[in-house]
Amino acid sequence: MRPDQHARSMLPIPDRTPPGLTTYDARDPDTAFPPIEPLLPPEGAPNVVVILLDDVGFGASSAFGGPCRTPTAERLAAGGLRFNRFHTTALCAPTRQALLTGRNHHSVGMGSITETATSAPGNSSLRPNTKAPLALTLRLNGYSTAQFGKCHEVPVWQSSPMGPFDAWPSGGGGFETFYGFIGGENNQWDPALYDGTTPVEPPATAEEGYHLTEDLVDHAAAWVRQQKALMPDKPFFVYLAPGATHAPHHVPAEWIQKYRGAFDDGWDVQRERIFARQQELGVVPEGTELTARHEEIPAWDDMPDDLKPVLARQMEVYAGFLEHTDHHVGRFVDTLEELGVLEDTLVYYVIGDNGASAEGTVNGAFNEMANFNGMAALETPEFLRSTMDDLGSPASYNHYAVGWAWAMNSPLQWTKQVASHWGGTRNGTIVHWPRRIAERGGLRSQFTHVVDVAPTVLEAAGIPEPTMVNGVLQSPMEGTSMLYAFDDPEVPERHDLQYFEMFGNRGIYHKGWSAVTKHRTPWVMVGGDLVPFDDDTWELYDGSADFSQAHDLAAERPDVLARLQRLWLIEAAKYGVLPLDDRGAERLEPSMAGRPTLLRGTRQVFYPGMGRLSENSVLSVKNRSFSVTAQVDVRDEPAQGVLIAQGGRFGGWSLYVHEGRLTFLYNVLGIHHFAVRADVPLPTGSHQVRAELAYDGGGLGKGGDVTLFHDGEPVGTGRVDATQPMVFSADETTDVGYESGTCVSPDYTTRTSRFTGRLQWVQLDVGGDTHDHLVDPETVLRIAMARQ
């Protein structure tokens, strides 16, 4: 093996021309220059694949004893290693930023989700340029890099089509290729996609068999094939991050059918079954106890009998969703095998970016937008039963009940968002690298954390942590390489100190002991006063003998608890966790939170072709009067198509022309459609059209009277009986002159939505009769957190 001649600690690697004779004539026999060689990593550097699933609890997958069949995970585990004490941050965006940088989530500004960013460094959602991402380091060392799937690390004020793109994967993120979505969740049947930084539409419809996970794997497989065909000597780094299994739980019906009747006994029984399988597999150590159900989580027997069939179906859908996801991950693994590169590819299969999600409320939801808007009462048991067969289909936007999330975290306490307990932060992880890992099917129980992935990859590739990237001095990575544990199951753990914090839920791990305190319950976001931080009750667990945190030793060992509490405070100060921040509405309002916003005043002008504008990029029309004006030129034939639309099938509004008549339609949760049409057709020629909604006032989500105008003359009136008070969608956007994604109105499809005349501009004006002050601050925060 020849020595590496590159100065890799400074990136980009400086170009250094060796001194030597420079001749006058290229024909001179003494003329000699070394051949140009493409930049490559050190010899022996492996391909790297990191697969990160979304919202999967420790006890969900069959690879770790769960009821959801994951044959790909089992296959990789049989040829590699299971890590049963691998940890995340308890939430999506923080885990992803930590994974991609090798730094703790507060160190890279992602103490929470991007939607609740503040000006405090640990919560700004801005990654400091002193902490370059792993993908950039690998690319500047000669790797090909590509990301497919979810990216929730873009600050909200940078998520519009105008960027800036410093935080986007193919902008400053270090990935040469990106195909996926920006945000916390997406419609699996009709997602809002980007190719790089360019919005694109899915290549097919749900009716034609489209599903996002399959599409992502198709792109990832095609990219790897091309990379190996054109650059066989160059290793690659692929980050595959499906939106699955985050809500909405969307999956083809045949995958749901596999689990019919499997969950009729409920979550209490299911949790015991999972625990028994975990003991049989050995993925929990001997002596582990199944933790008790907390009183905040209802018992299955206490749920209404007429709701139980719906609850069971929710879990059937989720199980099918996870198996479907694992199947398509398997297609990608098959591609690596077919190309002959699996043997020399370091594969991380991280089964969840946090614990299972308890954001679906106690009863679950057919359309989680109802919960986000405080309108869950619309989803009565009768309604839920009537829609049961549609769960998982394009007609649904569904989530399962809290009890299932708790069960999927067996044998641990709590769920996603609860960074204090392992139910929120412990995720089963598999590492597969045949060329390097001698033991097949081994188990590793050293404490590990998501920040350890990046340093492991660099050590495996023989690449040093850079001290300088793009002229900026870099801070050291905060994770510990896991490579030392690949060969020896008994080697002492090297990552023996780790803090946790999310929304005031906090904990510390040190040399086997963990001290934790739960500050808030994920699904209790409305009502209930939060106690002061100093009044939170701390618990103490001895991890060397208590894998599941079943026995609180705080009373018996106050000395150890005090030491760990002090250590938590030291680590919190070191990594930017302080000040602790459990505020509600203040963090949602940009000026109060101290972050930039794209929105100013009460008027916004749009131009044709603008689209994929998130709700953070458009003036809010909720709980207030508003008007929409458009300047159009109509040709000889009757006009058709959208002038402007916000939201989609599960809630929103649209101003469009249908069969030649101006139409305004308000869609409430996909349940109620209120349409107002002009009495007369829109004449040919140049015209200014307008729709005005006069809000009733008197609270949230009220209705209003609608008037339509042609050139200032009223041409139609009607009534909207109710509106959505909080949010239209988690993934749908605003489009001008067409509509992408799902459609607000059944009068058109995405393909027929483009306006047939000439649209010059659209102006949105919002009234001063805002009723936003009536929104409970905790409701606002609940919505923001549930959408990540």
C-alpha positions in Angstrom: 0.0 0.0 0.0 1.6 3.2 -1.1 1.6 6.1 1.4 -1.1 8.7 1.1 0.4 11.9 -0.2 -2.6 14.2 0.5 -2.7 16.7 3.4 -6.2 15.8 4.3 -6.5 17.8 7.6 -7.1 20.9 5.5 -10.1 20.9 3.2 -10.3 21.4 0.3 -7.0 19.6 0.0 -4.5 22.2 -1.1 -3.2 21.8 -4.7 0.6 21.5 -4.4 2.6 21.5 -7.6 5.9 19.6 -7.1 9.0 21.6 -8.1 11.0 20.4 -11.0 12.4 21.3 -14.4 10.1 23.5 -16.6 11.1 23.1 -20.3 10.5 25.7 -23.0 9.3 23.2 -25.7 6.8 20.4 -24.9 8.8 18.3 -27.5 11.9 18.5 -25.3 12.7 15.0 -24.1 13.2 16.3 -20.6 9.6 17.5 -20.5 7.7 15.4 -17.9 4.7 16.0 -15.8 3.0 13.4 -13.5 -0.4 12.3 -14.9 -3.6 13.9 -13.6 -5.2 11.5 -11.1 -8.7 11.9 -9.7 -8.9 12.6 -6.0 -9.6 9.4 -4.1 -9.8 8.6 -0.4 -7.0 6.6 1.3 -6.6 3.1 -0.2 -9.0 0.6 1.4 -11.7 3.2 2.2 -15.1 1.4 2.0 -18.3 2.5 0.5 -20.6 3.8 3.2 -24.4 3.6 3.4 -26.4 5.1 6.3 -30.1 4.1 6.4 -32.2 6.0 8.9 -35.8 5.2 9.4 -38.3 7.6 11.0 -40.3 7.1 14.2 -39.6 3.5 14.9 -39.5 2.3 18.5 -36.9 -0.1 19.9 -39.5 -2.9 20.1 -41.2 -2.5 16.7 -39.0 -4.4 14.3 -38.7 -8.2 14.3 -34.9 -7.7 14.3 -35.3 -6.5 17.9 -38.2 -8.7 18.9 -41.1 -6.6 17.5 -44.2 -7.7 15.7 -43.4 -5.9 12.4 -41.6 -8.2 10.0 -38.3 -6.7 8.9 -36.4 -9.4 7.0 -33.9 -7.0 5.5 -32.9 -5.9 9.0 -32.7 -9.5 10.1 -30.6 -10.4 7.1 -28.1 -7.6 7.8 -28.0 -8.5 11.5 -27.2 -12.1 10.6 -24.2 -11.0 8.6 -23.2 -8.2 11.0 -23.8 -6.8 14.4 -26.8 -5.7 16.4 -26.2 -2.7 18.8 -28.9 -2.8 21.5 -27.7 0.3 23.4 -27.5 2.8 20.5 -29.2 6.1 21.3 -30.7 9.1 19.5 -31.8 12.5 20.7 -35.6 11.7 21.0 -36.6 13.9 18.0 -36.2 14.0 14.3 -34.2 17.0 13.2 -31.9 17.0 16.2 -31.0 13.4 15.6 -30.3 13.9 11.9 -28.1 16.9 12.4 -26.2 15.1 15.1 -25.7 12.1 12.8 -24.6 14.2 9.9 -22.0 16.2 11.9 -20.8 14.0 14.7 -21.7 16.7 17.1 -24.4 16.9 19.8 -27.6 18.4 18.6 -27.3 21.7 20.6 -23.7 22.1 19.4 -25.1 22.3 15.9 -28.0 24.6 16.8 -30.7 21.9 16.6 -31.8 21.7 20.2 -35.4 21.4 19.0 -37.1 21.4 15.6 -36.5 24.1 13.0 -40.0 25.5 13.5 -39.3 26.4 17.1 -35.8 27.9 16.6 -34.8 30.9 18.7 -31.7 33.1 18.6 -30.0 31.1 21.3 -27.0 29.3 19.7 -28.2 25.9 20.9 -31.6 26.3 19.4 -31.0 28.5 16.4 -31.4 25.7 13.8 -28.2 27.1 12.3 -25.2 24.7 12.0 -22.0 26.7 12.7 -19.4 26.7 9.9 -16.9 25.4 12.5 -18.8 22.0 12.4 -18.6 20.8 8.8 -21.0 17.9 7.9 -19.7 14.4 7.3 -20.8 14.4 3.7 -18.7 17.5 2.9 -15.6 15.9 4.5 -16.1 12.8 2.5 -16.7 14.6 -0.8 -13.6 16.8 -0.3 -11.6 13.6 0.3 -12.8 11.9 -3.0 -16.1 10.2 -2.2 -19.2 10.4 -4.4 -22.0 11.5 -2.1 -25.8 11.3 -2.4 -28.8 11.7 -0.1 -32.3 10.3 -0.8 -35.3 11.1 1.4 -36.0 13.3 4.3 -34.2 16.5 5.2 -35.6 18.4 8.2 -32.5 20.5 9.0 -33.2 23.5 6.8 -34.1 26.6 8.9 -37.7 27.6 8.1 -36.7 31.0 6.7 -34.4 29.3 4.3 -36.9 26.7 3.1 -38.5 28.7 0.2 -37.4 28.1 -3.4 -35.1 31.2 -3.0 -33.0 29.6 -0.3 -30.3 30.4 0.7 -29.3 26.8 0.3 -26.4 26.6 2.8 -28.3 24.1 4.9 -29.8 22.1 2.0 -28.2 18.7 1.3 -26.9 19.6 -2.1 -26.2 23.2 -1.1 -23.8 23.4 1.9 -24.6 19.9 3.1 -21.9 18.2 1.1 -24.1 15.9 -1.0 -23.6 16.0 -4.8 -27.0 14.6 -5.3 -30.2 15.0 -3.4 -33.7 13.6 -4.1 -36.3 13.9 -1.4 -38.2 16.4 0.7 -37.6 19.3 3.0 -39.6 19.2 6.3 -40.8 16.9 9.0 -43.3 14.7 7.2 -44.7 14.1 3.8 -47.6 12.4 2.0 -46.3 9.1 0.9 -48.7 8.9 -2.1 -48.2 12.4 -3.4 -45.1 14.0 -1.8 -43.6 17.5 -2.3 -40.2 16.6 -3.8 -37.0 18.3 -4.7 -34.3 17.3 -7.1 -31.4 19.2 -5.6 -33.0 22.5 -4.9 -35.5 22.3 -7.7 -39.1 21.4 -7.0 -40.2 18.3 -9.0 -43.4 16.3 -9.2 -43.6 12.5 -8.5 -43.2 10.5 -11.7 -46.6 8.7 -11.2 -49.8 8.9 -9.2 -51.0 6.7 -6.4 -53.5 5.2 -8.8 -50.6 4.3 -11.1 -48.8 2.5 -8.2 -46.6 5.3 -6.9 -45.3 5.3 -3.3 -42.5 7.6 -2.0 -40.4 4.9 -0.4 -40.2 2.9 -3.6 -39.4 6.0 -5.5 -36.6 7.0 -3.2 -35.0 3.5 -3.4 -35.4 3.5 -7.2 -33.4 6.8 -7.3 -30.8 5.5 -4.9 -30.3 2.2 -6.7 -30.0 4.0 -10.1 -27.5 6.5 -8.7 -25.3 3.7 -7.2 -25.4 1.7 -10.5 -24.3 4.8 -12.4 -21.7 5.7 -9.9 -20.1 2.2 -10.1 -20.4 2.1 -13.9 -18.6 5.4 -14.4 -16.3 5.5 -11.3 -15.7 1.9 -10.2 -12.6 2.9 -8.2 -14.2 5.7 -6.3 -16.2 4.9 -3.1 -19.6 6.3 -2.4 -21.5 7.6 0.6 -25.3 7.1 0.4 -27.6 8.5 3.1 -31.0 6.9 2.6 -33.6 8.5 4.9 -37.2 7.4 4.0 -40.1 9.4 5.4 -41.3 6.1 6.7 -42.6 5.3 9.2 -43.5 8.8 10.2 -47.2 9.7 10.0 -49.1 9.7 7.8 -48.9 5.9 7.8 -49.4 5.2 4.1 -48.9 1.8 2.6 -50.5 -0.4 -0.2 -53.5 -2.4 1.1 -51.8 -5.8 0.5 -49.2 -5.0 3.1 -51.9 -4.1 5.7 -53.7 -7.4 4.9 -50.7 -9.4 6.1 -51.5 -8.2 9.7 -55.3 -8.6 9.8 -56.2 -9.6 13.3 -52.7 -9.6 14.6 -53.3 -6.7 17.1 -56.9 -7.4 18.3 -55.6 -8.2 21.8 -54.4 -4.6 22.2 -51.2 -2.9 23.3 -50.9 -4.3 26.8 -50.8 -7.9 25.5 -48.7 -6.9 22.5 -46.1 -5.4 24.8 -45.8 -8.6 26.8 -45.4 -10.6 23.6 -42.6 -8.3 22.3 -40.8 -8.6 25.6 -40.9 -12.4 25.4 -39.5 -12.4 21.9 -36.8 -9.9 22.9 -35.7 -12.3 25.7 -35.7 -15.2 23.3 -33.5 -13.3 20.8 -31.2 -12.1 23.5 -31.5 -8.5 22.4 -32.3 -7.6 26.0 -29.9 -9.0 28.7 -31.0 -11.6 31.2 -32.7 -10.0 34.2 -34.3 -7.2 32.2 -37.8 -6.3 33.4 -40.8 -5.0 31.4 -41.5 -1.5 32.7 -44.9 -0.6 33.9 -47.5 1.4 32.0 -47.8 5.0 33.3 -51.2 6.3 34.3 -51.1 8.8 31.4 -51.3 5.9 29.0 -54.7 4.2 29.0 -55.1 0.5 29.3 -56.4 -1.4 26.3 -59.3 -2.7 28.4 -60.3 0.9 29.3 -60.7 1.9 25.7 -64.3 1.9 24.3 -65.3 -1.4 22.7 -66.6 0.3 19.6 -63.3 2.0 19.0 -61.1 -1.1 19.5 -61.5 -2.4 15.9 -60.3 1.0 14.6 -57.3 1.0 17.0 -56.3 -2.5 16.0 -56.5 -1.5 12.3 -54.2 1.5 13.0 -51.5 -0.8 14.2 -52.1 -3.2 11.3 -51.5 -0.3 9.0 -48.3 0.7 10.8 -46.9 -2.8 10.8 -47.6 -3.1 7.1 -45.9 0.3 6.6 -42.7 -0.8 8.4 -42.5 -4.1 6.6 -43.1 -2.3 3.3 -40.3 0.1 4.1 -37.9 -2.7 5.1 -38.7 -4.5 1.9 -37.7 -1.6 -0.2 -34.5 -1.1 1.8 -33.9 -4.7 0.9 -34.1 -3.8 -2.8 -31.3 -1.3 -2.3 -29.2 -3.8 -0.4 -29.9 -6.3 -3.3 -28.5 -3.6 -5.7 -25.3 -3.4 -3.7 -25.0 -7.2 -3.8 -25.7 -7.4 -7.5 -22.9 -4.8 -8.1 -20.5 -6.9 -6.1 -19.9 -4.1 -3.6 -21.9 -5.2 -0.5 -18.8 -7.0 0.9 -16.9 -3.8 1.1 -19.7 -1.5 2.1 -20.1 -0.2 5.7 -23.8 -0.2 6.2 -25.5 1.4 9.2 -29.2 0.5 9.5 -30.5 2.8 12.2 -34.1 1.7 12.9 -35.6 5.0 14.0 -34.5 8.5 14.6 -36.2 8.5 18.0 -38.7 6.3 19.9 -42.1 5.5 18.5 -44.3 8.6 18.1 -47.0 9.3 20.6 -48.2 12.3 18.7 -51.4 10.6 17.4 -53.4 11.3 20.6 -55.0 8.7 22.7 -57.5 7.6 20.0 -55.3 8.0 16.9 -56.5 9.9 13.9 -57.8 9.4 10.4 -56.6 12.8 9.4 -54.0 14.1 11.9 -54.7 17.7 10.7 -57.9 17.5 12.7 -55.8 17.1 15.9 -53.5 19.9 14.8 -56.4 22.3 14.3 -58.1 21.4 17.6 -60.9 19.8 15.7 -60.4 16.2 16.7 -64.0 16.1 17.9 -65.0 15.8 14.3 -63.4 12.4 14.3 -66.0 10.7 16.4 -65.9 6.9 17.0 -68.6 6.6 14.4 -66.6 8.6 11.9 -63.4 6.6 12.6 -65.3 3.3 12.1 -66.7 4.5 8.8 -63.3 5.3 7.5 -61.5 2.3 8.9 -61.0 0.6 5.6 -59.4 3.7 4.1 -56.6 3.9 6.7 -53.3 3.9 4.9 -54.8 4.8 1.6 -54.5 8.1 -0.4 -57.8 9.2 1.3 -56.2 9.2 4.7 -53.6 11.2 6.6 -53.5 8.8 9.6 -51.7 8.2 12.8 -51.9 5.5 15.5 -52.9 5.9 19.2 -50.5 6.6 22.0 -50.9 3.1 23.4 -49.3 1.6 20.3 -46.3 4.0 20.5 -45.8 2.8 24.1 -46.0 -0.8 23.0 -43.5 -0.3 20.2 -40.9 1.0 22.7 -41.0 -2.3 24.7 -39.5 -2.9 27.2 -38.7 0.8 27.8 -40.5 3.7 29.4 -42.1 6.5 27.4 -41.9 7.5 23.8 -40.5 10.0 21.2 -39.8 13.5 22.6 -39.1 12.1 26.1 -35.3 12.5 26.0 -35.1 11.5 29.7 -36.0 7.9 29.2 -34.7 5.2 26.9 -38.2 4.8 25.2 -37.5 8.2 23.6 -33.8 7.7 22.7 -32.9 4.0 22.4 -33.1 2.7 18.8 -32.1 -0.7 17.6 -29.1 -0.4 15.1 -27.4 -2.8 12.8 -23.9 -2.5 11.4 -22.9 -4.7 8.4 -19.4 -4.7 6.9 -18.3 -8.2 5.9 -14.8 -7.2 4.9 -14.1 -5.8 8.4 -16.5 -7.5 10.8 -15.5 -11.1 11.5 -18.3 -12.1 13.8 -21.7 -12.8 12.0 -24.8 -12.2 14.0 -23.1 -10.7 17.0 -24.6 -8.5 19.7 -22.9 -5.4 21.0 -24.0 -3.7 24.2 -21.6 -0.9 24.6 -23.3 2.5 25.1 -23.3 4.3 21.7 -25.0 7.4 20.3 -25.9 8.8 17.0 -23.0 11.3 17.2 -20.7 8.2 17.0 -21.6 7.4 13.4 -19.5 10.2 11.7 -16.3 9.5 13.6 -16.8 5.7 12.9 -17.1 6.4 9.2 -14.0 8.6 9.1 -11.9 6.0 11.0 -13.1 3.2 8.7 -12.1 5.3 5.7 -8.7 6.3 7.1 -9.6 10.0 6.9 -8.7 12.3 9.7 -11.1 14.8 11.2 -10.4 18.0 9.3 -8.9 20.9 11.2 -9.8 23.4 8.5 -12.7 23.4 6.0 -13.1 26.2 3.5 -10.8 28.3 5.5 -12.7 27.9 8.8 -11.0 26.3 11.8 -13.1 23.2 12.9 -14.1 22.2 16.3 -13.5 18.5 17.2 -16.2 15.9 16.7 -18.0 15.1 19.9 -18.8 11.4 19.1 -16.6 8.4 19.6 -15.8 5.9 16.9 -17.6 2.6 17.3 -14.9 0.7 15.3 -13.2 -0.5 18.5 -16.4 -2.6 19.4 -16.6 -4.4 16.0 -14.1 -7.1 17.0 -14.8 -7.6 20.7 -18.2 -7.8 22.4 -16.5 -7.5 25.8 -14.3 -4.5 25.2 -15.1 -1.7 27.7 -17.3 1.1 26.2 -15.5 4.3 25.2 -18.6 6.6 25.0 -19.4 6.6 28.7 -20.7 10.2 29.1 -23.7 11.6 27.3 -26.3 14.3 28.1 -29.9 14.3 26.8 -32.4 17.2 26.5 -35.6 17.9 24.6 -38.4 20.3 25.5 -37.1 20.3 29.1 -37.0 16.4 29.3 -33.5 15.8 30.3 -31.0 13.1 31.3 -27.4 12.1 31.7 -25.6 8.8 31.2 -22.3 8.2 32.9 -20.5 4.9 33.3 -23.6 2.8 33.6 -25.7 5.2 35.7 -28.4 7.4 34.3 -30.2 10.3 36.0 -33.3 11.5 34.2 -36.3 13.8 34.7 -39.4 14.0 32.5 -40.6 17.6 32.2 -43.6 17.2 29.9 -45.7 14.5 28.4 -45.7 14.5 24.5 -49.4 14.2 23.9 -50.5 16.5 26.8 -49.8 19.8 25.0 -53.0 21.6 25.9 -53.8 22.5 29.5 -51.8 21.5 32.5 -49.2 23.8 33.9 -45.5 22.9 33.6 -43.7 22.9 36.8 -40.5 25.0 37.2 -37.4 23.2 36.1 -36.0 23.0 39.6 -39.2 21.3 40.8 -38.9 18.4 38.3 -38.6 15.0 39.9 -35.3 13.2 39.1 -35.0 9.5 38.8 -31.8 7.3 39.0 -31.1 4.0 37.3 -28.2 1.6 37.4 -27.8 0.6 33.8 -25.4 -2.2 34.5 -28.2 -4.2 36.1 -31.3 -2.4 34.8 -31.4 -2.4 31.0 -35.0 -1.0 30.8 -34.9 1.6 33.6 -37.4 -0.3 35.7 -36.1 0.5 39.2 -35.7 4.1 40.4 -32.8 4.2 42.9 -33.0 7.9 43.6 -34.1 7.4 47.2 -31.4 4.8 47.9 -28.5 6.6 46.3 -29.0 10.3 46.6 -25.2 10.8 46.5 -25.0 9.3 43.0 -28.1 11.3 41.8 -26.6 14.6 43.1 -23.3 13.8 41.3 -25.1 13.1 38.0 -27.3 16.2 38.3 -24.3 18.3 38.6 -22.6 16.5 35.7 -25.7 17.1 33.6 -25.4 20.9 34.3 -21.7 20.9 33.3 -22.4 19.1 30.1 -25.4 21.4 29.4 -23.2 24.4 29.8 -20.5 22.9 27.6 -22.7 22.1 24.6 -25.1 25.0 24.5 -28.2 23.4 26.1 -28.7 26.4 28.4 -30.9 28.3 28.9 -33.5 25.6 29.1 -36.5 26.7 27.1 -40.1 25.3 27.5 -41.9 28.3 26.2 -44.8 27.9 23.9 -46.2 30.6 21.6 -43.1 32.8 22.1 -41.0 30.2 20.1 -43.5 30.1 17.3 -43.6 33.9 16.7 -40.4 34.8 14.8 -39.9 38.3 16.2 -40.3 37.0 19.8 -38.1 34.0 19.1 -35.5 36.1 17.4 -35.3 34.4 14.1 -35.8 35.9 10.6 -39.1 35.6 8.7 -40.0 36.1 5.0 -43.4 37.7 5.9 -43.9 41.5 6.2 -47.1 43.5 6.5 -50.6 42.6 5.4 -50.0 42.3 1.6 -48.2 39.8 -0.5 -47.8 39.7 -4.3 -47.2 36.5 -6.2 -46.3 35.8 -9.8 -47.2 32.9 -12.1 -44.9 29.9 -11.7 -44.2 30.5 -8.1 -44.9 27.4 -6.1 -43.9 25.0 -3.4 -44.3 27.8 -0.9 -44.6 26.5 2.7 -47.0 28.0 5.1 -44.0 29.8 6.7 -43.6 31.6 3.3 -47.2 32.9 2.9 -49.2 35.4 5.0 -51.6 33.6 7.3 -55.3 33.8 6.2 -56.5 31.9 9.3 -59.0 33.4 11.7 -59.3 36.6 9.8 -60.8 38.3 6.7 -58.8 38.1 3.5 -59.0 38.8 -0.2 -57.3 37.5 -3.2 -57.0 39.5 -6.4 -55.6 38.3 -9.8 -55.0 40.0 -13.1 -55.8 37.6 -15.9 -56.0 37.6 -19.7 -58.6 35.2 -21.1 -58.4 33.8 -24.6 -61.3 32.9 -26.9 -62.1 29.6 -25.3 -63.5 29.3 -21.7 -60.8 29.6 -19.1 -59.9 26.8 -16.8 -57.4 26.3 -14.0 -56.0 27.5 -10.7 -55.0 31.1 -10.0 -53.7 30.3 -6.5 -54.2 27.4 -4.1 -52.9 26.8 -0.6 -53.0 23.4 1.1 -54.4 20.3 -0.5 -56.8 17.4 -0.2 -56.8 17.4 3.6 -57.4 21.1 4.1 -56.9 24.4 2.2 -58.4 26.9 -0.2 -58.3 27.6 -3.9 -59.2 30.4 -6.3 -59.7 29.0 -9.7 -61.8 29.0 -12.9 -64.0 26.0 -13.5 -66.0 25.6 -16.8 -65.4 29.3 -17.4 -66.7 30.5 -14.0 -64.6 32.1 -11.2 -64.7 29.8 -8.2 -63.5 30.0 -4.6 -63.4 26.8 -2.6 -62.6 26.3 1.1 -61.8 22.7 2.1 -62.0 21.9 5.8 -60.0 18.8 6.7 -61.2 17.0 3.5 -64.5 16.6 5.3 -66.4 19.7 4.3 -66.1 21.6 1.0 -67.6 25.1 0.7 -67.6 26.3 -2.9 -68.8 29.7 -4.2 -69.1 30.2 -8.0 -69.6 33.3 -10.1 -73.1 33.7 -11.6 -71.7 34.5 -15.0 -68.8 33.2 -17.0 -65.5 35.1 -17.0 -65.4 37.1 -20.3 -62.6 37.0 -22.7 -60.0 39.8 -22.6 -58.1 41.4 -19.7 -59.8 41.3 -16.3 -59.1 41.7 -12.6 -60.9 39.0 -10.6 -61.2 38.9 -6.8 -62.5 36.9 -3.9 -63.2 38.3 -0.5 -63.9 36.3 2.6 -65.4 38.4 5.5 -64.6 36.4 8.6 -67.4 36.1 11.2 -65.0 36.6 14.1 -65.8 35.6 17.7 -63.2 32.9 17.9 -61.1 30.4 16.0 -62.1 28.4 13.0 -65.3 30.4 12.4 -66.9 30.8 9.0 -67.4 33.8 6.7 -69.2 35.3 3.8 -67.6 35.2 0.4 -68.1 37.6 -2.5 -66.6 37.2 -6.0 -65.8 40.1 -8.3 -65.1 40.8 -12.0 -63.3 44.1 -12.4 -64.8 45.4 -9.1 -68.4 44.3 -9.9 -69.9 41.5 -7.7 -70.7 38.4 -9.6 -71.4 35.8 -6.9 -71.8 35.3 -3.2 -71.8 32.4 -0.9 -71.0 31.0 2.5 -68.1 29.2 4.2 -69.4 27.7 7.4 -66.1 26.9 9.0 -62.4 27.4 8.5 -59.2 25.7 9.7 -57.7 27.7 12.6 -54.2 26.5 12.9 -52.6 24.7 9.9 -53.7 23.5 6.5 -51.1 20.8 6.0 -47.7 19.5 7.1 -46.4 19.1 3.6 -48.7 20.8 1.1 -47.8 24.2 -0.2 -49.0 27.3 -2.0 -48.8 27.4 -5.8 -49.6 30.2 -8.3 -51.1 29.4 -11.7 -51.3 25.6 -11.0 -51.5 23.2 -8.0 -48.9 20.6 -7.0 -49.4 17.8 -4.6 -52.9 16.8 -3.8 -55.7 19.2 -4.9 -57.8 21.4 -2.6 -60.8 21.0 -5.0 -62.2 17.9 -6.7 -63.0 20.1 -9.7 -59.5 19.5 -11.1 -56.4 17.3 -10.9 -52.8 18.2 -10.6 -52.4 17.6 -14.3 -55.4 19.7 -15.3 -54.8 22.5 -12.8 -52.7 24.8 -14.9 -54.5 28.0 -15.8 -55.3 28.1 -19.5 -55.3 31.9 -19.8 -52.5 34.3 -19.0 -52.0 35.1 -15.3 -50.1 38.3 -14.7 -50.1 38.5 -10.9 -51.9 37.5 -7.7 -52.3 39.7 -4.6 -53.2 38.4 -1.1 -54.4 40.9 1.4 -55.2 40.0 5.0 -57.5 42.0 7.3 -56.7 43.4 10.6 -59.4 41.4 12.4 -57.0 38.7 13.5 -58.1 36.4 16.2 -54.7 34.7 16.6 -54.6 36.0 20.2 -57.2 33.5 21.1 -54.9 30.6 20.2 -53.7 28.8 23.3 -49.9 29.0 23.2 -49.6 25.3 24.1 -51.8 24.4 21.2 -49.5 26.3 18.8 -46.5 24.5 20.2 -48.2 21.1 20.0 -48.9 21.6 16.4 -45.4 22.6 15.6 -43.9 19.6 17.4 -46.4 17.1 16.0 -45.5 18.1 12.4 -41.8 17.1 12.7 
